[in-house]
């Protein structure tokens, strides 16, 4: 994910509960790393368990994906990107993640 894509996507992701004073532990992996892993999976058509070691463990990536999908964040982030993408406008098209 490029820095330009991250600037668009970051505000769409939820703020972890521990950062809002709701308790819990800090998340072990960066949201950007999770999105990169999901993007790799979508781009390459691999299975979850075949996730390369360069990414967080597949079960953690899948847990984040499932949580975001169930809350409608994956679909809404792609809708937000689609609204910002366009040829000749200097924006990057977004990948479909879910």
C-alpha positions in Angstrom: 0.0 0.0 0.0 1.4 3.3 -1.0 1.5 6.3 1.4 -1.2 8.0 -0.8 -3.5 5.0 -0.4 -2.8 4.8 3.3 -3.8 8.5 3.8 -7.2 7.7 2.2 -7.8 4.3 4.1 -6.5 5.1 7.6 -9.4 7.3 8.7 -11.9 4.6 7.7 -10.4 2.0 10.1 -11.6 1.8 13.7 -9.6 3.2 16.6 -8.5 0.4 18.9 -10.5 0.3 22.2 -7.3 0.6 24.4 -6.6 4.0 22.7 -10.0 5.3 23.6 -9.6 4.3 27.3 -11.9 1.3 27.0 -9.3 -1.1 28.3 -7.8 -4.1 26.6 -4.3 -4.7 25.2 -2.6 -2.9 22.4 -2.8 -4.7 19.1 0.3 -6.6 18.2 0.2 -5.7 14.5 -0.1 -2.5 12.6 -3.4 -2.0 10.6 -1.3 -1.1 7.5 0.6 -4.4 7.7 -2.8 -6.2 7.9 -4.2 -4.4 4.9 -0.9 -5.1 3.0 -1.3 -8.8 3.8 -5.0 -8.9 2.7 -4.1 -7.0 -0.5 -1.3 -9.6 -1.2 -3.8 -12.4 -0.7 -6.3 -10.8 -3.1 -3.7 -9.9 -5.7 -2.1 -13.3 -5.8 -5.1 -15.5 -5.1 -3.4 -17.5 -2.4 -5.0 -19.3 0.5 -4.9 -17.8 4.0 -2.5 -20.5 5.2 -0.1 -19.8 2.4 0.6 -16.2 3.6 4.4 -15.5 3.3 6.4 -15.1 6.5 7.0 -11.4 5.6 3.4 -10.7 6.8 1.8 -11.2 10.2 0.6 -14.8 10.9 -2.2 -15.8 8.6 -4.7 -16.5 11.5 -4.2 -12.9 12.9 -4.6 -11.4 9.4 -7.8 -13.5 8.9 -9.1 -12.4 12.3 -8.7 -8.7 11.4 -10.2 -9.3 7.9 -13.2 -11.1 9.4 -13.7 -8.4 12.1 -13.5 -5.6 9.5 -15.7 -7.5 7.1 -18.4 -8.2 9.7 -18.5 -4.5 10.7 -18.8 -3.5 7.0 -15.4 -1.7 7.0 -13.9 -3.6 4.1 -16.8 -2.8 1.8 -17.0 0.8 3.0 -13.3 1.4 2.5 -13.6 0.2 -1.0 -16.6 2.4 -1.6 -14.6 5.3 -0.3 -11.7 4.6 -2.5 -13.9 4.2 -5.6 -15.3 7.6 -4.9 -11.8 9.1 -4.9 -10.3 7.2 -7.8 -10.5 8.4 -11.3 -8.3 8.6 -14.4 -6.5 11.9 -14.8 -7.3 13.2 -11.4 -4.0 12.2 -9.9 -5.5 9.6 -7.6 -4.6 5.9 -7.2 -7.3 3.3 -7.9 -7.9 1.0 -4.9 -7.9 -2.8 -4.8 -11.0 -4.7 -4.0 -10.4 -6.4 -0.6 -13.7 -8.0 0.1 
